[in-house]
């Protein structure tokens, strides 16, 4: 287990982080890691996602430059995120293209020395949960598993609820795992997304404890005065927060990971606008408010983890 820092490029671009978060997405930002992360209180593992200048088609020399920049900054890249491909696209041609692109992402992960690729589970509008689970399981078993085994990598999907990610609830997760014996497919577990669906993240963590391959450290605050006025179908009654400033029970969640000897990365996914500065995307460095958010998150989580893990 390693505590990591997640850097959201949308925050860098325009001062806000949407729900579908990326991290840093090109080699320029990668080369600035030491500037952006150096103040963040020993959080020296990062999660990255492909972008215009950081993608599977980079040459070996470009990969070497990225790894050298990371080493010089004292940073290890622990995993990559690749949310774009719809693994189960209803259009056969688009599905084939998506599957080939994700295989390239698995290879990219291996070239970077990583062991995990995060993604979504795909979506087939108008199709039953069981049929979607079978389609996703078939793609993994037939196309991705041989590559994962060859390269010694794993993959998993984040439980972010949207149309491109049907398996964001426990019933759908179970339907997939019932069809996939291999533990090279698992979850990129984010407790914050369960909170806003009124699903207990701790119960889900215990249910899938041996399938959690990566985790996002992000919290959710329920704003009760707003909820009482607009109801769950309304807007503005919840917001993402840094760990410890929402309602996730972090000691219980981290206990699940520690007791099951979780060996992945815990990425602090900073989407908390309270600890950020609006319209700060063009600044040469993170605003101090955003740095403060990362620092506070690390310090909070560090209370519940052995020192060697933080």
VOBA-1610 file (N, C-alpha, C; in pm, whole numbers, padded with zeros to 5 digits, always signed):
BEGIN
Unk+00084-00119+00000Unk+00000+00000+00000Unk+00088+00124+00000Unk+00053+00220-00085Unk+00125+00346-00087Unk+00026+00460-00101Unk+00047+00567-00023Unk-00036+00686-00033Unk+00018+00771-00147Unk-00068+00804-00243Unk-00026+00875-00364Unk-00095+01009-00371Unk-00045+01093-00460Unk-00110+01222-00484Unk-00167+01222-00625Unk-00295+01258-00638Unk-00359+01268-00768Unk-00367+01413-00809Unk-00318+01446-00927Unk-00322+01584-00976Unk-00421+01592-01090Unk-00520+01678-01075Unk-00630+01688-01170Unk-00601+01795-01275Unk-00580+01758-01404Unk-00546+01857-01504Unk-00657+01957-01529Unk-00784+01915-01506Unk-00891+02012-01526Unk-00879+02124-01424Unk-00828+02093-01307Unk-00802+02199-01209Unk-00690+02289-01258Unk-00589+02227-01322Unk-00478+02305-01376Unk-00528+02394-01490Unk-00622+02341-01569Unk-00667+02415-01686Unk-00763+02528-01647Unk-00861+02499-01561Unk-00964+02600-01541Unk-01009+02616-01396Unk-00933+02560-01305Unk-00961+02586-01165Unk-01071+02503-01103Unk-01115+02397-01170Unk-01217+02311-01110Unk-01192+02168-01153Unk-01243+02074-01073Unk-01227+01932-01102Unk-01364+01868-01119Unk-01399+01821-01237Unk-01526+01752-01255Unk-01520+01612-01196Unk-01631+01543-01201Unk-01635+01410-01142Unk-01543+01312-01210Unk-01530+01318-01343Unk-01441+01227-01411Unk-01302+01288-01412Unk-01225+01255-01311Unk-01098+01322-01287Unk-00983+01253-01358Unk-00899+01331-01419Unk-00771+01285-01468Unk-00664+01339-01375Unk-00536+01316-01408Unk-00432+01366-01321Unk-00342+01458-01404Unk-00212+01429-01421Unk-00142+01516-01515Unk-00133+01443-01647Unk-00145+01517-01757Unk-00172+01450-01883Unk-00074+01481-01995Unk+00043+01533-01965Unk+00144+01544-02070Unk+00282+01550-02007Unk+00383+01536-02091Unk+00519+01527-02038Unk+00563+01658-01974Unk+00510+01770-02022Unk+00547+01896-01959Unk+00504+01897-01814Unk+00381+01856-01788Unk+00335+01851-01650Unk+00412+01746-01572Unk+00446+01635-01640Unk+00524+01531-01571Unk+00658+01587-01526Unk+00720+01670-01611Unk+00850+01726-01576Unk+00840+01832-01468Unk+00716+01876-01438Unk+00697+01977-01334Unk+00652+01914-01203Unk+00655+01781-01197Unk+00606+01714-01076Unk+00678+01765-00952Unk+00808+01779-00961Unk+00882+01817-00841Unk+00838+01954-00791Unk+00800+02041-00885Unk+00752+02174-00847Unk+00614+02164-00782Unk+00530+02081-00840Unk+00393+02076-00794Unk+00376+01988-00671Unk+00455+01884-00658Unk+00437+01787-00551Unk+00540+01803-00442Unk+00646+01876-00469Unk+00755+01884-00374Unk+00716+01936-00237Unk+00613+02020-00231Unk+00568+02075-00104Unk+00465+01988-00034Unk+00431+01875-00093Unk+00313+01803-00047Unk+00345+01697+00056Unk+00442+01724+00141Unk+00460+01648+00264Unk+00481+01500+00239Unk+00582+01468+00157Unk+00629+01331+00138Unk+00539+01243+00052Unk+00436+01298-00013Unk+00355+01215-00100Unk+00427+01205-00234Unk+00497+01093-00255Unk+00589+01084-00367Unk+00550+00977-00467Unk+00428+00931-00465Unk+00378+00838-00564Unk+00264+00908-00638Unk+00258+00892-00770Unk+00157+00963-00846Unk+00084+00869-00940Unk-00037+00910-00976Unk-00120+00841-01073Unk-00133+00932-01194Unk-00122+00877-01314Unk-00124+00961-01433Unk-00224+00907-01534Unk-00265+00992-01626Unk-00356+00950-01731Unk-00304+00999-01866Unk-00323+00921-01974Unk-00274+00962-02104Unk-00338+01092-02153Unk-00263+01166-02233Unk-00309+01292-02291Unk-00233+01318-02420Unk-00238+01440-02471Unk-00179+01470-02602Unk-00031+01435-02613Unk+00046+01454-02507Unk+00189+01426-02513Unk+00230+01317-02413Unk+00132+01241-02369Unk+00159+01132-02275Unk+00064+01019-02310Unk+00110+00928-02396Unk+00017+00832-02454Unk+00092+00705-02495Unk+00021+00598-02528Unk+00085+00469-02556Unk+00177+00466-02676Unk+00168+00563-02765Unk+00251+00561-02886Unk+00384+00634-02871Unk+00418+00674-02750Unk+00546+00740-02728Unk+00662+00646-02759Unk+00770+00704-02806Unk+00889+00625-02834Unk+00956+00583-02703Unk+01048+00487-02715Unk+01120+00442-02596Unk+01199+00557-02534Unk+01255+00643-02618Unk+01333+00755-02563Unk+01244+00853-02487Unk+01122+00875-02537Unk+01029+00963-02466Unk+00989+00902-02331Unk+00967+00772-02330Unk+00936+00703-02203Unk+01053+00719-02107Unk+01173+00703-02158Unk+01291+00717-02072Unk+01300+00857-02012Unk+01264+00958-02091Unk+01267+01096-02040Unk+01166+01115-01929Unk+01047+01059-01945Unk+00945+01070-01841Unk+00991+01001-01713Unk+01044+00882-01726Unk+01088+00808-01608Unk+01206+00878-01541Unk+01295+00936-01622Unk+01408+01009-01564Unk+01360+01133-01488Unk+01261+01204-01546Unk+01207+01322-01478Unk+01144+01282-01345Unk+01074+01169-01345Unk+01011+01122-01222Unk+01117+01084-01118Unk+01219+01012-01162Unk+01326+00971-01069Unk+01395+01093-01010Unk+01424+01191-01095Unk+01493+01311-01047Unk+01409+01388-00946Unk+01277+01374-00957Unk+01188+01440-00862Unk+01159+01353-00740Unk+01216+01232-00738Unk+01192+01142-00626Unk+01052+01084-00627Unk+01000+01060-00747Unk+00860+01018-00762Unk+00852+00886-00837Unk+00757+00805-00795Unk+00727+00680-00864Unk+00586+00688-00921Unk+00570+00654-01048Unk+00438+00648-01111Unk+00380+00511-01077Unk+00268+00509-01004Unk+00216+00381-00956Unk+00111+00321-01049Unk+00041+00405-01126Unk-00060+00350-01216Unk-00100+00456-01316Unk-00173+00414-01419Unk-00228+00509-01515Unk-00379+00491-01521Unk-00447+00596-01565Unk-00592+00594-01583Unk-00622+00602-01732Unk-00717+00522-01779Unk-00753+00524-01920Unk-00904+00504-01931Unk-00979+00615-01916Unk-01123+00608-01907Unk-01194+00615-02042Unk-01123+00651-02148Unk-01189+00679-02275Unk-01260+00563-02342Unk-01194+00448-02358Unk-01256+00341-02438Unk-01383+00284-02374Unk-01486+00267-02453Unk-01605+00195-02409Unk-01585+00048-02445Unk-01546-00031-02347Unk-01508-00170-02370Unk-01620-00253-02432Unk-01745-00212-02410Unk-01859-00290-02457Unk-01948-00210-02552Unk-01888-00123-02629Unk-01965-00041-02721Unk-02059-00129-02805Unk-02186-00092-02817Unk-02279-00174-02895Unk-02240-00188-03042Unk-02168-00089-03094Unk-02121-00096-03233Unk-01996-00184-03238Unk-02001-00290-03314Unk-01891-00388-03315Unk-01759-00324-03357Unk-01761-00237-03454Unk-01639-00173-03500Unk-01580-00082-03394Unk-01666-00003-03329Unk-01617+00086-03223Unk-01567+00006-03104Unk-01633-00107-03076Unk-01586-00190-02965Unk-01448-00246-02994Unk-01427-00293-03116Unk-01295-00347-03152Unk-01187-00240-03140Unk-01220-00118-03185Unk-01124-00009-03173Unk-01094+00023-03027Unk-01199+00025-02945Unk-01182+00053-02802Unk-01098-00055-02735Unk-01123-00180-02767Unk-01047-00289-02707Unk-00900-00282-02746Unk-00873-00251-02873Unk-00734-00240-02918Unk-00664-00123-02848Unk-00737-00012-02830Unk-00678+00104-02762Unk-00645+00072-02617Unk-00732-00005-02552Unk-00705-00036-02412Unk-00590-00134-02398Unk-00576-00223-02492Unk-00459-00312-02488Unk-00331-00230-02499Unk-00334-00126-02582Unk-00217-00038-02590Unk-00193+00031-02456Unk-00300+00064-02385Unk-00284+00126-02253Unk-00220+00029-02154Unk-00259-00098-02160Unk-00196-00199-02075Unk-00047-00210-02106Unk-00013-00206-02233Unk+00128-00211-02273Unk+00202-00086-02227Unk+00136+00028-02236Unk+00194+00155-02189Unk+00224+00148-02040Unk+00130+00094-01965Unk+00148+00075-01822Unk+00274-00006-01794Unk+00290-00114-01866Unk+00407-00200-01848Unk+00536-00127-01881Unk+00534-00047-01988Unk+00654+00026-02028Unk+00694+00130-01923Unk+00596+00181-01851Unk+00623+00279-01746Unk+00664+00213-01613Unk+00662+00082-01609Unk+00696+00012-01486Unk+00583+00006-01387Unk+00460+00031-01433Unk+00342+00027-01345Unk+00283-00114-01344Unk+00186-00132-01255Unk+00120-00262-01243Unk-00031-00255-01257Unk-00087-00133-01277Unk-00232-00121-01275Unk-00280-00012-01370Unk-00391-00041-01440Unk-00458+00056-01526Unk-00602+00071-01478Unk-00641+00194-01447Unk-00778+00223-01407Unk-00862+00259-01528Unk-00991+00226-01522Unk-01078+00249-01638Unk-01223+00258-01590Unk-01318+00255-01685Unk-01459+00237-01656Unk-01501+00099-01706Unk-01621+00057-01671Unk-01666-00078-01706Unk-01741-00083-01838Unk-01765+00032-01900Unk-01835+00034-02027Unk-01984+00055-02008Unk-02053+00076-02119Unk-02196+00098-02113Unk-02266+00059-02242Unk-02383-00004-02227Unk-02465-00045-02341Unk-02608+00003-02313Unk-02642+00124-02357Unk-02773+00181-02325Unk-02888+00088-02364Unk-02985+00075-02272Unk-03101-00007-02300Unk-03081-00156-02282Unk-02962-00195-02233Unk-02931-00336-02214Unk-02934-00370-02065Unk-02978-00490-02031Unk-02990-00529-01891Unk-02853-00535-01824Unk-02855-00524-01692Unk-02730-00532-01616Unk-02660-00665-01638Unk-02735-00774-01640Unk-02675-00906-01658Unk-02608-00918-01794Unk-02673-00867-01898Unk-02614-00874-02032Unk-02489-00786-02042Unk-02492-00671-01976Unk-02374-00586-01978Unk-02259-00651-01900Unk-02291-00715-01789Unk-02188-00784-01712Unk-02125-00895-01795Unk-02206-00970-01867Unk-02152-01076-01952Unk-02063-01019-02062Unk-02107-00909-02124Unk-02029-00849-02231Unk-01893-00801-02180Unk-01893-00733-02066Unk-01767-00682-02011Unk-01676-00798-01969Unk-01733-00899-01906Unk-01654-01015-01864Unk-01595-01087-01985Unk-01673-01099-02091Unk-01621-01166-02212Unk-01504-01089-02271Unk-01516-00956-02276Unk-01405-00876-02329Unk-01280-00895-02244Unk-01296-00892-02112Unk-01179-00911-02027Unk-01120-01049-02044Unk-01201-01152-02033Unk-01150-01289-02039Unk-01084-01323-02172Unk-01142-01272-02279Unk-01094-01310-02412Unk-00984-01219-02465Unk-00990-01088-02431Unk-00897-00995-02493Unk-00794-00938-02395Unk-00836-00899-02276Unk-00746-00829-02184Unk-00667-00924-02094Unk-00729-01032-02051Unk-00660-01121-01958Unk-00530-01178-02014Unk-00526-01226-02139Unk-00399-01277-02191Unk-00288-01171-02189Unk-00324-01045-02217Unk-00225-00938-02215Unk-00180-00909-02072Unk-00275-00904-01980Unk-00241-00881-01839Unk-00147-00988-01787Unk-00174-01112-01820Unk-00089-01221-01773Unk+00050-01213-01836Unk+00056-01182-01963Unk+00185-01172-02031Unk+00271-01060-01973Unk+00210-00946-01941Unk+00284-00829-01895Unk+00289-00818-01742Unk+00220-00906-01674Unk+00211-00903-01528Unk+00156-00769-01479Unk+00040-00730-01534Unk-00030-00610-01491Unk-00174-00647-01458Unk-00244-00554-01399Unk-00385-00573-01366Unk-00464-00450-01407Unk-00595-00462-01405Unk-00682-00351-01441Unk-00804-00352-01350Unk-00869-00238-01340Unk-00991-00230-01261Unk-01066-00105-01294Unk-01195-00104-01261Unk-01275+00013-01294Unk-01312+00090-01169Unk-01316+00222-01186Unk-01361+00311-01079Unk-01513+00307-01073Unk-01567+00316-00953Unk-01712+00309-00934Unk-01780+00446-00948Unk-01742+00519-01051Unk-01804+00650-01077Unk-01933+00628-01156Unk-02048+00669-01102Unk-02175+00639-01170Unk-02201+00729-01290Unk-02199+00670-01408Unk-02239+00740-01530Unk-02273+00636-01637Unk-02318+00683-01750Unk-02363+00593-01855Unk-02255+00509-01918Unk-02129+00551-01903Unk-02017+00475-01959Unk-01959+00377-01858Unk-02029+00359-01746Unk-01973+00280-01636Unk-02087+00209-01563Unk-02142+00106-01626Unk-02263+00044-01573Unk-02239-00023-01437Unk-02117-00073-01412Unk-02091-00151-01291Unk-02041-00062-01177Unk-02120+00040-01145Unk-02082+00132-01038Unk-02155+00103-00907Unk-02235-00004-00905Unk-02308-00045-00785Unk-02271-00189-00752Unk-02284-00229-00626Unk-02239-00364-00586Unk-02303-00478-00664Unk-02432-00469-00695Unk-02496-00579-00767Unk-02432-00602-00904Unk-02401-00493-00973Unk-02337-00505-01104Unk-02193-00554-01092Unk-02122-00507-00989Unk-01985-00556-00966Unk-01985-00706-00945Unk-02078-00753-00862Unk-02085-00897-00835Unk-02117-00975-00962Unk-02205-00920-01045Unk-02239-00987-01170Unk-02118-01003-01261Unk-02028-00905-01260Unk-01905-00915-01340Unk-01811-01019-01279Unk-01784-01007-01149Unk-01686-01094-01086Unk-01731-01240-01084Unk-01862-01265-01084Unk-01911-01403-01094Unk-01866-01468-01224Unk-01836-01386-01324Unk-01798-01437-01456Unk-01648-01427-01483Unk-01574-01371-01387Unk-01429-01350-01407Unk-01354-01405-01285Unk-01302-01526-01293Unk-01227-01582-01180Unk-01095-01509-01153Unk-01032-01455-01258Unk-00899-01397-01242Unk-00901-01272-01156Unk-00809-01263-01062Unk-00797-01146-00977Unk-00717-01034-01045Unk-00686-01051-01172Unk-00624-00940-01245Unk-00728-00836-01287Unk-00853-00866-01266Unk-00959-00766-01282Unk-01014-00733-01145Unk-01019-00605-01113Unk-01069-00565-00982Unk-01128-00426-00986Unk-01126-00361-00871Unk-01187-00230-00855Unk-01084-00123-00827Unk-01109-00006-00880Unk-01041+00116-00837Unk-01142+00185-00746Unk-01133+00154-00618Unk-01240+00180-00523Unk-01237+00324-00474Unk-01350+00396-00495Unk-01363+00534-00449Unk-01484+00542-00357Unk-01461+00552-00225Unk-01575+00552-00132Unk-01668+00671-00150Unk-01618+00783-00202Unk-01700+00903-00213Unk-01820+00883-00304Unk-01804+00801-00409Unk-01914+00781-00503Unk-02027+00699-00442Unk-01995+00609-00351Unk-02100+00533-00283Unk-02179+00623-00188Unk-02109+00715-00121Unk-02175+00800-00023Unk-02289+00877-00087Unk-02265+00935-00204Unk-02369+01018-00265Unk-02481+00935-00327Unk-02466+00803-00326Unk-02574+00714-00367Unk-02642+00648-00247Unk-02602+00689-00126Unk-02651+00631-00002Unk-02626+00480+00004Unk-02508+00440-00044Unk-02458+00304-00031Unk-02342+00308+00067Unk-02339+00219+00163Unk-02235+00218+00265Unk-02103+00170+00206Unk-02002+00257+00191Unk-01877+00215+00127Unk-01801+00110+00208Unk-01817+00108+00339Unk-01744+00011+00420Unk-01797-00129+00394Unk-01928-00144+00388Unk-01987-00275+00357Unk-01943-00324+00220Unk-01940-00233+00123Unk-01897-00272-00012Unk-01749-00310-00011Unk-01669-00238+00065Unk-01526-00270+00072Unk-01504-00410+00129Unk-01577-00444+00233Unk-01563-00580+00288Unk-01612-00684+00187Unk-01720-00654+00117Unk-01774-00749+00019Unk-01674-00781-00090Unk-01602-00679-00136Unk-01510-00697-00248Unk-01364-00678-00205Unk-01334-00712-00082Unk-01201-00684-00025Unk-01087-00743-00107Unk-01110-00858-00168Unk-01002-00921-00245Unk-01001-00876-00391Unk-01088-00780-00425Unk-01092-00726-00561Unk-01052-00578-00565Unk-01019-00520-00451Unk-00975-00380-00451Unk-00828-00375-00488Unk-00799-00325-00608Unk-00662-00321-00658Unk-00601-00181-00651Unk-00686-00080-00639Unk-00641+00059-00623Unk-00753+00132-00551Unk-00720+00246-00491Unk-00821+00320-00417Unk-00802+00469-00436Unk-00912+00541-00436Unk-00910+00687-00437Unk-00946+00739-00299Unk-00866+00828-00248Unk-00893+00890-00119Unk-00965+01022-00145Unk-01096+01013-00147Unk-01181+01131-00168Unk-01304+01114-00081Unk-01352+01221-00025Unk-01465+01217+00067Unk-01585+01286+00003Unk-01701+01269+00063Unk-01822+01339+00020Unk-01891+01400+00141Unk-01930+01526+00128Unk-02006+01595+00230Unk-02152+01601+00187Unk-02242+01563+00274Unk-02385+01579+00250Unk-02429+01708+00319Unk-02480+01802+00243Unk-02520+01932+00296Unk-02669+01923+00331Unk-02696+01887+00456Unk-02831+01854+00498Unk-02932+01968+00477Unk-02899+02094+00508Unk-02999+02200+00485Unk-03044+02209+00339Unk-02952+02186+00246Unk-02989+02188+00105Unk-03069+02064+00069Unk-03026+01949+00116Unk-03096+01823+00086Unk-03241+01830+00133Unk-03263+01888+00249Unk-03399+01897+00302Unk-03489+01984+00215Unk-03429+02074+00138Unk-03508+02163+00053Unk-03530+02108-00088Unk-03427+02039-00143Unk-03434+01999-00284Unk-03454+01850-00304Unk-03428+01767-00201Unk-03440+01623-00217Unk-03325+01564-00297Unk-03319+01430-00304Unk-03204+01366-00370Unk-03204+01386-00520Unk-03317+01423-00578Unk-03320+01451-00723Unk-03278+01594-00754Unk-03255+01674-00650Unk-03214+01812-00670Unk-03063+01825-00684Unk-03016+01949-00679Unk-02874+01975-00699Unk-02817+02050-00578Unk-02687+02033-00560Unk-02616+02109-00460Unk-02620+02054-00320Unk-02675+01932-00302Unk-02686+01877-00166Unk-02567+01790-00127Unk-02475+01766-00219Unk-02352+01694-00186Unk-02238+01759-00264Unk-02118+01740-00209Unk-01998+01786-00280Unk-01880+01701-00235Unk-01782+01686-00325Unk-01661+01612-00293Unk-01572+01694-00200Unk-01509+01625-00107Unk-01419+01690-00012Unk-01290+01609-00001Unk-01187+01670+00056Unk-01066+01594+00086Unk-01097+01500+00202Unk-01020+01392+00217Unk-01047+01296+00325Unk-01052+01363+00462Unk-01154+01323+00539Unk-01170+01377+00674Unk-01266+01493+00683Unk-01310+01547+00568Unk-01399+01662+00572Unk-01536+01631+00512Unk-01561+01501+00498Unk-01693+01452+00458Unk-01739+01351+00560Unk-01814+01249+00516Unk-01872+01154+00611Unk-01820+01012+00594Unk-01719+00989+00507Unk-01658+00856+00498Unk-01588+00824+00630Unk-01605+00702+00677Unk-01536+00656+00798Unk-01400+00602+00756Unk-01300+00687+00756Unk-01168+00649+00704Unk-01097+00544+00790Unk-01104+00550+00923Unk-01041+00442+00999Unk-01097+00305+00962Unk-01228+00297+00941Unk-01287+00168+00905Unk-01246+00127+00764Unk-01246+00221+00671Unk-01209+00187+00533Unk-01064+00142+00525Unk-00975+00216+00590Unk-00834+00179+00586Unk-00808+00049+00661Unk-00890+00018+00761Unk-00878-00110+00829Unk-00905-00226+00732Unk-01005-00209+00647Unk-01031-00313+00546Unk-00906-00337+00461Unk-00844-00228+00414Unk-00727-00241+00328Unk-00609-00302+00403Unk-00587-00259+00525Unk-00475-00311+00602Unk-00495-00458+00638Unk-00616-00493+00678Unk-00641-00630+00719Unk-00632-00728+00603Unk-00664-00682+00484Unk-00658-00769+00367Unk-00524-00758+00294Unk-00429-00686+00355Unk-00294-00670+00299Unk-00298-00613+00158Unk-00383-00514+00141Unk-00391-00439+00016Unk-00253-00390-00025Unk-00219-00410-00152Unk-00084-00377-00198Unk-00084-00276-00312Unk-00194-00203-00329Unk-00200-00106-00436Unk-00169+00034-00388Unk-00209+00132-00468Unk-00187+00272-00433Unk-00317+00337-00388Unk-00307+00425-00289Unk-00422+00506-00247Unk-00396+00648-00299Unk-00472+00690-00399Unk-00449+00819-00462Unk-00539+00925-00400Unk-00480+01031-00345Unk-00558+01145-00298Unk-00610+01218-00421Unk-00739+01207-00445Unk-00802+01266-00563Unk-00867+01397-00519Unk-00800+01505-00546Unk-00838+01637-00493Unk-00941+01702-00586Unk-01068+01698-00545Unk-01174+01765-00619Unk-01253+01857-00526Unk-01187+01903-00421Unk-01251+01982-00317Unk-01232+02131-00348Unk-01337+02195-00395Unk-01326+02335-00433Unk-01309+02427-00313Unk-01344+02378-00193Unk-01320+02457-00073Unk-01171+02480-00053Unk-01090+02380-00087Unk-00945+02390-00076Unk-00885+02411-00215Unk-00930+02513-00281Unk-00877+02543-00414Unk-00900+02690-00443Unk-00841+02738-00550Unk-00858+02877-00593Unk-00920+02877-00732Unk-01032+02945-00752Unk-01094+02946-00885Unk-01009+03020-00987Unk-01021+02975-01111Unk-00956+03043-01225Unk-00804+03051-01205Unk-00746+02943-01156Unk-00601+02943-01131Unk-00527+02850-01226Unk-00594+02812-01335Unk-00535+02712-01422Unk-00409+02754-01494Unk-00390+02883-01518Unk-00276+02927-01596Unk-00156+02968-01510Unk-00167+02947-01381Unk-00055+02982-01293Unk+00059+02883-01313Unk+00184+02927-01296Unk+00298+02836-01315Unk+00309+02729-01207Unk+00240+02747-01096Unk+00244+02650-00988Unk+00104+02636-00931Unk+00080+02528-00856Unk-00047+02515-00787Unk-00068+02632-00693Unk-00190+02683-00680Unk-00216+02783-00577Unk-00197+02720-00440Unk-00164+02801-00342Unk-00138+02748-00209Unk-00260+02676-00152Unk-00381+02724-00186Unk-00501+02658-00133Unk-00508+02512-00177Unk-00471+02485-00305Unk-00475+02347-00352Unk-00368+02263-00286Unk-00250+02320-00269Unk-00144+02249-00197Unk-00189+02218-00055Unk-00253+02315+00009Unk-00301+02293+00145Unk-00397+02174+00150Unk-00482+02162+00049Unk-00575+02050+00046Unk-00504+01916+00042Unk-00402+01906-00044Unk-00325+01782-00051Unk-00253+01755+00081Unk-00193+01858+00138Unk-00118+01841+00262Unk-00210+01795+00375Unk-00325+01859+00387Unk-00419+01821+00492Unk-00470+01679+00472Unk-00494+01641+00346Unk-00540+01504+00319Unk-00435+01403+00361Unk-00311+01429+00327Unk-00204+01336+00362Unk-00189+01326+00514Unk-00193+01439+00581Unk-00178+01437+00727Unk-00293+01362+00793Unk-00414+01383+00742Unk-00530+01315+00800Unk-00517+01164+00783Unk-00490+01120+00661Unk-00481+00975+00635Unk-00364+00913+00708Unk-00257+00991+00724Unk-00138+00939+00791Unk-00161+00897+00934Unk-00270+00947+00995Unk-00301+00907+01133Unk-00333+00759+01143Unk-00381+00702+01033Unk-00435+00567+01037Unk-00349+00467+00959Unk-00231+00511+00915Unk-00143+00423+00839Unk-00006+00417+00905Unk+00060+00302+00899Unk+00197+00295+00951Unk+00287+00393+00876Unk+00384+00448+00945Unk+00472+00548+00886Unk+00540+00504+00760Unk+00571+00375+00748Unk+00641+00327+00629Unk+00553+00333+00505Unk+00423+00350+00522Unk+00332+00352+00409Unk+00299+00493+00363Unk+00341+00593+00437Unk+00309+00731+00397Unk+00437+00810+00377
//
